[in-house]
Every structure is written in structure tokens, then in C-alpha cells.
Amino acid sequence: MTTTSYNCTNDDQRVEGLAHAQKAIAAKQVIVMPTDTVYGIAADAFSPQAVATLLAAKGRGRNMPPPVLIPRIGTMEGLATDIPDDARKLAEKYWPGPLTIIFHAQPSLTWDLGETVGTVALRVPDDQLALDLLTATGPLAVSSANRTGQPAAQTASEAREQLAESVEVYLEGGFRPLEGTEPVPSTIVDATGLRLRVVREGAISLAAIQRMVPSALGNDPEPEAAEPAETPVAEAEAATESVETPVAEQETAAAEPEPAAKDEAAPAESQP
């Protein structure tokens, strides 16, 4: 594989880089892109081969599925089912932004993100370069751009030091977040139970979530009799944060330190 880096702070290289990244995604390859939290490694969410390549590049297994980044809130309707009104309210307030929400996935979708237990973790990143790419490609499976257990990359060059030739295209957009600041992961909310539950508190505090949804639970709530015994998986990585966690709540979660779909039991990694 021939790896190419583009300085997307330059208008001409930005156009070339986005075009090359779009072609790479279509060819089931992986790319690295900035998000509003940290850099993420991205793949076509609907290609099992591409998702497997992403997981292999990171050195992680199917038990830590990546979250999915989407270009707009409307895309949520096609990927998730049984969307609670409270979750929709949070999405309308915080998207684009550092909020990952775990939903039941549409059963008709032909994708394989890993061991998600029928869930999917979604986020709309607040980063124009990421949004431009997502608009061109559609939903992307995104995990933080680092080898599992290593620090999340805050530049494309840092990501390349870890991921090297496993990535086809690196889109360099400068530091994420700002240079000299520590990356803060997205907050992950599980919307698959009877009540919303914050399974990872990140850039958005539990208190802020509860101001909008007073019934929302914090992590490690008391078990509810009507709740299913098995929780879904959610990380990600997406795609962009710094302490990586898996995607299904076994992830216990663009790119940032990562969420997964109810994955909150696994070690926390970064997620986009």
C-alpha cells in the first residue's frame, strides 16, 4: 500500500486529500482524519472487510467494535431504531459535538462492526473537515487513530508514527483539540434501556445531561427489574478521543477516546 499524507490546512491539498480519502474508503481501505476530539482512523461502516482492516491496524479484536460517525442528525433515523424522545432531544442539543449515543441498530442493516449485541454508537463530530468527508462517503466506522493501549493521536503525523503503512490516506488538519490542551473524550449515553444512562462522562457532564433529561442515570446504576440482563456494546473511536473504550457497552464506549455500543465494561480507550 502506498501511504499519502495531505496538509489540509492548504486549500489545494485539502481538495486532493478529501478526493483521495473518498476513493480509499470506496476501495475498502482505511484513512486517518481529524475530529473535534482527537484524530480517528476511519473505514466504510458497511464493509466488513474495511472494518476488519481498521481493527487490525489498531491491534484490537471484534469484542471492541468502533462507533459510527455520521454527517447529520437525520442519518440517525436510518441507522438506529426505537429512538427515545430524550435521546433525540440530546442529539438535537449536542450534535454536532462530543456526544456519543448508543442505540439499537436497525435490524435490516447489512454491516458487521464486531460484537455489538445489536447496538450501534453514533456521533456527529463538530469538525468541518470530518463533516465534509462524511457527507461525501456516508457513515464511517471511526476509532481513535492509535494502536490499542497507546496515547490517542492529536495530529495526523502522530497517528502515522503508530499506524504507518496500514493507512492509505492521512488528512492533516493541525492539532485536535488545540495544541497544548489535553484531549477530552465524548460523553457516551446508552439509550437502549428504559432510561438513558451516561456510561462515560466526558466533555459533557452528567449534570448537564440531567438538566435536560432529569431521569438520566449515571454509570453503575441500580439494576432495574424490567431491564434486559445483557447490555449492548458501544467505543468508540470512533472515532475521536483519547482513552479508548470499546463500542458496545462491553466497551464501558468518533475520533476521540472511543466508545462502543454498551461496551463500558472494557478498558477505556480513546474514541473519536
TORMAR-136234 format. One record per residue (C-alpha): residue number from 1; residue in three letters; chain; x, y, z. Coordinates in nm, 4 decimals, always signed. Layout:
% TORMAR-136234
    k    r  c      east     north        up
  NUM  ALA  A         X         Y         Z
...
//
This chain:
% TORMAR-136234
    k    r  c      east     north        up
    1  MET  A   +0.0000   +0.0000   +0.0000
    2  THR  A   +0.1214   +0.3500   -0.0865
    3  THR  A   +0.0537   +0.5853   +0.2016
    4  THR  A   -0.0078   +0.9540   +0.1272
    5  SER  A   -0.0359   +1.2481   +0.3667
    6  TYR  A   -0.2147   +1.5739   +0.2847
    7  ASN  A   -0.1783   +1.9067   +0.4638
    8  CYS  A   -0.5444   +2.0037   +0.4727
    9  THR  A   -0.4685   +2.3497   +0.6088
   10  ASN  A   -0.3704   +2.4189   +0.2452
   11  ASP  A   -0.6791   +2.4595   +0.0232
   12  ASP  A   -0.5383   +2.2692   -0.2750
   13  GLN  A   -0.4131   +1.9780   -0.0658
   14  ARG  A   -0.7436   +1.9731   +0.1227
   15  VAL  A   -0.9340   +1.9172   -0.2018
   16  GLU  A   -0.6864   +1.6499   -0.3169
   17  GLY  A   -0.6830   +1.4827   +0.0219
   18  LEU  A   -1.0623   +1.4616   +0.0508
   19  ALA  A   -1.0851   +1.3167   -0.3004
   20  HIS  A   -0.8169   +1.0554   -0.2284
   21  ALA  A   -0.9754   +0.9697   +0.1075
   22  GLN  A   -1.3134   +0.9203   -0.0591
   23  LYS  A   -1.1582   +0.6841   -0.3147
   24  ALA  A   -0.9748   +0.4940   -0.0411
   25  ILE  A   -1.2962   +0.4464   +0.1583
   26  ALA  A   -1.4727   +0.3207   -0.1560
   27  ALA  A   -1.1850   +0.0735   -0.2070
   28  LYS  A   -1.2352   -0.0646   +0.1480
   29  GLN  A   -0.9142   +0.0913   +0.2774
   30  VAL  A   -0.8704   +0.2955   +0.5945
   31  ILE  A   -0.7836   +0.6615   +0.6340
   32  VAL  A   -0.6915   +0.8938   +0.9223
   33  MET  A   -0.8826   +1.2171   +0.9709
   34  PRO  A   -0.9236   +1.4849   +1.2380
   35  THR  A   -1.2334   +1.5115   +1.4543
   36  ASP  A   -1.3279   +1.7622   +1.7203
   37  THR  A   -1.1764   +1.5458   +1.9938
   38  VAL  A   -0.8737   +1.3623   +1.8550
   39  TYR  A   -0.7689   +1.2025   +1.5253
   40  GLY  A   -0.9583   +0.8980   +1.4121
   41  ILE  A   -0.8907   +0.6007   +1.1868
   42  ALA  A   -1.1919   +0.5555   +0.9612
   43  ALA  A   -1.3418   +0.2874   +0.7369
   44  ASP  A   -1.6637   +0.2277   +0.5463
   45  ALA  A   -1.9115   +0.1237   +0.8164
   46  PHE  A   -2.0919   -0.1052   +0.5695
   47  SER  A   -1.7831   -0.3022   +0.4642
   48  PRO  A   -1.6899   -0.5908   +0.6960
   49  GLN  A   -1.3531   -0.6092   +0.5179
   50  ALA  A   -1.2813   -0.2410   +0.5826
   51  VAL  A   -1.3874   -0.2633   +0.9483
   52  ALA  A   -1.1655   -0.5707   +0.9931
   53  THR  A   -0.8754   -0.3722   +0.8436
   54  LEU  A   -0.9420   -0.0892   +1.0897
   55  LEU  A   -0.9441   -0.3252   +1.3876
   56  ALA  A   -0.6265   -0.4979   +1.2678
   57  ALA  A   -0.4476   -0.1649   +1.2213
   58  LYS  A   -0.5281   -0.0771   +1.5823
   59  GLY  A   -0.4466   -0.4221   +1.7146
   60  ARG  A   -0.7872   -0.4801   +1.8643
   61  GLY  A   -1.0470   -0.7548   +1.8395
   62  ARG  A   -1.4113   -0.7786   +1.7383
   63  ASN  A   -1.5121   -0.7503   +2.1027
   64  MET  A   -1.4271   -0.3784   +2.0825
   65  PRO  A   -1.6353   -0.2547   +1.7858
   66  PRO  A   -1.5895   +0.1042   +1.6667
   67  PRO  A   -1.8578   +0.3717   +1.6892
   68  VAL  A   -2.0011   +0.5252   +1.3737
   69  LEU  A   -1.9654   +0.8912   +1.2790
   70  ILE  A   -2.2425   +1.0444   +1.0696
   71  PRO  A   -2.2666   +1.3763   +0.8840
   72  ARG  A   -2.6011   +1.4979   +1.0186
   73  ILE  A   -2.8654   +1.4169   +1.2772
   74  GLY  A   -3.1079   +1.2938   +1.0100
   75  THR  A   -2.8798   +0.9993   +0.9334
   76  MET  A   -2.9591   +0.8621   +1.2795
   77  GLU  A   -3.3067   +0.7582   +1.1627
   78  GLY  A   -3.1689   +0.5185   +0.9029
   79  LEU  A   -2.9179   +0.3509   +1.1346
   80  ALA  A   -3.0998   +0.3287   +1.4686
   81  THR  A   -3.4390   +0.2057   +1.5807
   82  ASP  A   -3.6524   +0.2641   +1.8908
   83  ILE  A   -3.5025   +0.6117   +1.9356
   84  PRO  A   -3.6251   +0.7553   +2.2692
   85  ASP  A   -3.7542   +1.1130   +2.2683
   86  ASP  A   -3.4991   +1.2027   +2.5390
   87  ALA  A   -3.2116   +1.0743   +2.3241
   88  ARG  A   -3.3411   +1.2713   +2.0281
   89  LYS  A   -3.3525   +1.5812   +2.2496
   90  LEU  A   -2.9869   +1.5351   +2.3468
   91  ALA  A   -2.8842   +1.4800   +1.9849
   92  GLU  A   -3.0605   +1.7985   +1.8773
   93  LYS  A   -2.8831   +1.9903   +2.1537
   94  TYR  A   -2.5298   +1.8479   +2.1291
   95  TRP  A   -2.4818   +1.7370   +1.7678
   96  PRO  A   -2.2503   +1.8170   +1.6089
   97  GLY  A   -2.0392   +1.7784   +1.9202
   98  PRO  A   -1.8793   +1.5479   +2.1774
   99  LEU  A   -2.1790   +1.3258   +2.2493
  100  THR  A   -2.1941   +0.9578   +2.1501
  101  ILE  A   -2.5313   +0.7857   +2.1826
  102  ILE  A   -2.5792   +0.4081   +2.1849
  103  PHE  A   -2.8956   +0.2882   +2.0112
  104  HIS  A   -3.0491   -0.0365   +1.8978
  105  ALA  A   -2.9269   -0.0781   +1.5391
  106  GLN  A   -3.1708   -0.1102   +1.2512
  107  PRO  A   -3.2019   -0.4892   +1.2078
  108  SER  A   -3.2153   -0.4579   +0.8286
  109  LEU  A   -2.8654   -0.3089   +0.8025
  110  THR  A   -2.6059   -0.5258   +0.6306
  111  TRP  A   -2.2966   -0.4380   +0.8273
  112  ASP  A   -2.0619   -0.6061   +1.0707
  113  LEU  A   -1.8918   -0.3740   +1.3171
  114  GLY  A   -1.7970   -0.6556   +1.5542
  115  GLU  A   -1.9677   -0.7937   +1.8627
  116  THR  A   -2.2186   -0.5115   +1.9062
  117  VAL  A   -2.5067   -0.7171   +2.0503
  118  GLY  A   -2.7406   -0.5435   +1.8071
  119  THR  A   -2.6427   -0.1898   +1.9029
  120  VAL  A   -2.4628   +0.0991   +1.7359
  121  ALA  A   -2.2878   +0.4028   +1.8847
  122  LEU  A   -2.3477   +0.7193   +1.6795
  123  ARG  A   -2.1966   +1.0680   +1.6843
  124  VAL  A   -2.1877   +1.3781   +1.4630
  125  PRO  A   -1.8407   +1.5365   +1.5015
  126  ASP  A   -1.8030   +1.9135   +1.5257
  127  ASP  A   -1.5198   +1.9336   +1.2720
  128  GLN  A   -1.5672   +2.0714   +0.9221
  129  LEU  A   -1.3069   +1.8510   +0.7536
  130  ALA  A   -1.4620   +1.5399   +0.9097
  131  LEU  A   -1.8133   +1.6538   +0.8128
  132  ASP  A   -1.7075   +1.7232   +0.4534
  133  LEU  A   -1.5651   +1.3723   +0.4239
  134  LEU  A   -1.8680   +1.2119   +0.5901
  135  THR  A   -2.1004   +1.3987   +0.3545
  136  ALA  A   -1.9094   +1.2505   +0.0610
  137  THR  A   -1.8727   +0.8954   +0.1951
  138  GLY  A   -2.1679   +0.8365   +0.4252
  139  PRO  A   -2.1365   +0.6802   +0.7728
  140  LEU  A   -1.7858   +0.5795   +0.8768
  141  ALA  A   -1.6700   +0.3406   +1.1466
  142  VAL  A   -1.4172   +0.5510   +1.3377
  143  SER  A   -1.1874   +0.4716   +1.6266
  144  SER  A   -0.9098   +0.6821   +1.7731
  145  ALA  A   -0.6026   +0.6819   +1.5487
  146  ASN  A   -0.3604   +0.4910   +1.7663
  147  ARG  A   -0.2542   +0.1377   +1.8452
  148  THR  A   -0.4643   -0.0026   +2.1268
  149  GLY  A   -0.3160   +0.0925   +2.4630
  150  GLN  A   -0.1152   +0.3839   +2.3207
  151  PRO  A   -0.1969   +0.7561   +2.3524
  152  ALA  A   -0.4527   +0.8969   +2.1110
  153  ALA  A   -0.3016   +1.0951   +1.8240
  154  GLN  A   -0.3580   +1.4708   +1.8230
  155  THR  A   -0.2120   +1.5165   +1.4735
  156  ALA  A   -0.2019   +1.3016   +1.1612
  157  SER  A   +0.1760   +1.2794   +1.1905
  158  GLU  A   +0.1424   +1.1341   +1.5417
  159  ALA  A   -0.1085   +0.8835   +1.4058
  160  ARG  A   +0.1313   +0.7863   +1.1262
  161  GLU  A   +0.4060   +0.7102   +1.3818
  162  GLN  A   +0.1786   +0.4399   +1.5247
  163  LEU  A   -0.0241   +0.3186   +1.2264
  164  ALA  A   +0.2353   +0.3614   +0.9498
  165  GLU  A   +0.1578   +0.1887   +0.6181
  166  SER  A   -0.1650   +0.0269   +0.7393
  167  VAL  A   -0.3422   +0.3512   +0.6427
  168  GLU  A   -0.3892   +0.4666   +0.2813
  169  VAL  A   -0.4505   +0.8387   +0.3430
  170  TYR  A   -0.3602   +1.0729   +0.6289
  171  LEU  A   -0.5506   +1.4031   +0.6416
  172  GLU  A   -0.3506   +1.6522   +0.8480
  173  GLY  A   -0.5614   +1.9335   +0.9877
  174  GLY  A   -0.3491   +2.0539   +1.2773
  175  PHE  A   -0.3810   +1.9750   +1.6470
  176  ARG  A   -0.7054   +1.8274   +1.7818
  177  PRO  A   -0.8075   +1.9715   +2.0119
  178  LEU  A   -0.5898   +2.2850   +2.0397
  179  GLU  A   -0.2151   +2.2447   +2.0737
  180  GLY  A   -0.1124   +2.2237   +2.4377
  181  THR  A   -0.4531   +2.1017   +2.5560
  182  GLU  A   -0.5393   +1.7512   +2.6658
  183  PRO  A   -0.7898   +1.5601   +2.4527
  184  VAL  A   -1.1248   +1.5102   +2.6217
  185  PRO  A   -1.3401   +1.2164   +2.5086
  186  SER  A   -1.7025   +1.2429   +2.4101
  187  THR  A   -1.9653   +1.1668   +2.6686
  188  ILE  A   -2.1366   +0.8335   +2.5972
  189  VAL  A   -2.5071   +0.7892   +2.6662
  190  ASP  A   -2.6752   +0.4499   +2.6415
  191  ALA  A   -3.0262   +0.4901   +2.5009
  192  THR  A   -3.1135   +0.1194   +2.4775
  193  GLY  A   -3.2716   +0.0773   +2.8210
  194  LEU  A   -3.5843   +0.2061   +2.9922
  195  ARG  A   -3.3946   +0.5197   +3.0988
  196  LEU  A   -3.0950   +0.6944   +2.9467
  197  ARG  A   -2.7675   +0.6111   +3.1184
  198  VAL  A   -2.4390   +0.8002   +3.0997
  199  VAL  A   -2.1838   +0.5218   +3.0637
  200  ARG  A   -1.8884   +0.7546   +3.0183
  201  GLU  A   -1.8722   +1.1135   +3.1336
  202  GLY  A   -1.6543   +1.3189   +2.9008
  203  ALA  A   -1.6790   +1.6658   +2.7520
  204  ILE  A   -2.0456   +1.6931   +2.8547
  205  SER  A   -2.1067   +1.6444   +3.2261
  206  LEU  A   -2.3644   +1.4144   +3.3816
  207  ALA  A   -2.5167   +1.7232   +3.5433
  208  ALA  A   -2.5646   +1.8859   +3.2016
  209  ILE  A   -2.7306   +1.5700   +3.0690
  210  GLN  A   -2.9596   +1.5510   +3.3714
  211  ARG  A   -3.0601   +1.9161   +3.3358
  212  MET  A   -3.2108   +1.8202   +3.0008
  213  VAL  A   -3.3178   +1.4690   +3.0981
  214  PRO  A   -3.3745   +1.4536   +3.4768
  215  SER  A   -3.4417   +1.0799   +3.4638
  216  ALA  A   -3.0997   +1.0013   +3.3126
  217  LEU  A   -2.8833   +0.7688   +3.5208
  218  GLY  A   -2.5135   +0.7874   +3.5899
  219  ASN  A   -2.2802   +0.4918   +3.5422
  220  ASP  A   -2.3238   +0.1782   +3.7551
  221  PRO  A   -2.6934   +0.2356   +3.8293
  222  GLU  A   -2.9015   +0.0064   +4.0441
  223  PRO  A   -3.0327   -0.2773   +3.8250
  224  GLU  A   -3.3882   -0.2291   +3.7028
  225  ALA  A   -3.6174   -0.5282   +3.7055
  226  ALA  A   -3.7537   -0.4603   +3.3591
  227  GLU  A   -3.4135   -0.4056   +3.2007
  228  PRO  A   -3.2619   -0.6864   +2.9935
  229  ALA  A   -2.9789   -0.8681   +3.1652
  230  GLU  A   -2.7445   -0.8376   +2.8698
  231  THR  A   -2.6218   -0.4945   +2.7828
  232  PRO  A   -2.5151   -0.3895   +2.4356
  233  VAL  A   -2.1701   -0.2964   +2.3286
  234  ALA  A   -2.0563   +0.0544   +2.2395
  235  GLU  A   -1.6421   +0.2583   +2.1901
  236  ALA  A   -1.5526   +0.4317   +2.0127
  237  GLU  A   -1.3443   +0.5656   +1.8365
  238  ALA  A   -1.4911   +0.6467   +1.6642
  239  ALA  A   -1.3999   +0.7981   +1.6036
  240  THR  A   -1.2251   +1.0690   +1.8439
  241  GLU  A   -1.0965   +1.0759   +2.1899
  242  SER  A   -0.8117   +0.9800   +2.3996
  243  VAL  A   -0.8785   +0.6972   +2.6307
  244  GLU  A   -1.0092   +0.4279   +2.4074
  245  THR  A   -1.3058   +0.2253   +2.5055
  246  PRO  A   -1.4850   -0.0395   +2.3042
  247  VAL  A   -1.8120   +0.0197   +2.1248
  248  ALA  A   -2.0722   -0.1922   +2.2876
  249  GLU  A   -2.1084   -0.1479   +2.6500
  250  GLN  A   -1.8555   -0.4075   +2.6870
  251  GLU  A   -1.6681   -0.1038   +2.5969
  252  THR  A   -1.7613   +0.0657   +2.9181
  253  ALA  A   -1.7687   +0.3363   +2.4501
  254  ALA  A   -1.5571   +0.9011   +1.6528
  255  ALA  A   -1.2307   +1.0375   +1.6733
  256  GLU  A   -1.1775   +1.0721   +2.0497
  257  PRO  A   -1.1126   +0.8416   +2.3207
  258  GLU  A   -1.3563   +0.5743   +2.1961
  259  PRO  A   -1.6975   +0.4428   +2.2720
  260  ALA  A   -1.8682   +0.1359   +2.1514
  261  ALA  A   -2.2243   +0.0374   +2.1940
  262  LYS  A   -2.2659   -0.0582   +2.5585
  263  ASP  A   -1.9114   -0.1515   +2.5997
  264  GLU  A   -1.8488   +0.0133   +2.9225
  265  ALA  A   -1.7006   -0.2824   +3.0917
  266  ALA  A   -1.3917   -0.2978   +2.8841
  267  PRO  A   -1.0844   -0.0832   +2.9349
  268  ALA  A   -1.1381   +0.2700   +2.8277
  269  GLU  A   -0.9574   +0.3733   +2.5147
  270  SER  A   -0.9907   +0.6851   +2.3148
  271  GLN  A   -1.2700   +0.7458   +2.0805
  272  PRO  A   -1.3337   +0.9874   +1.8049
//
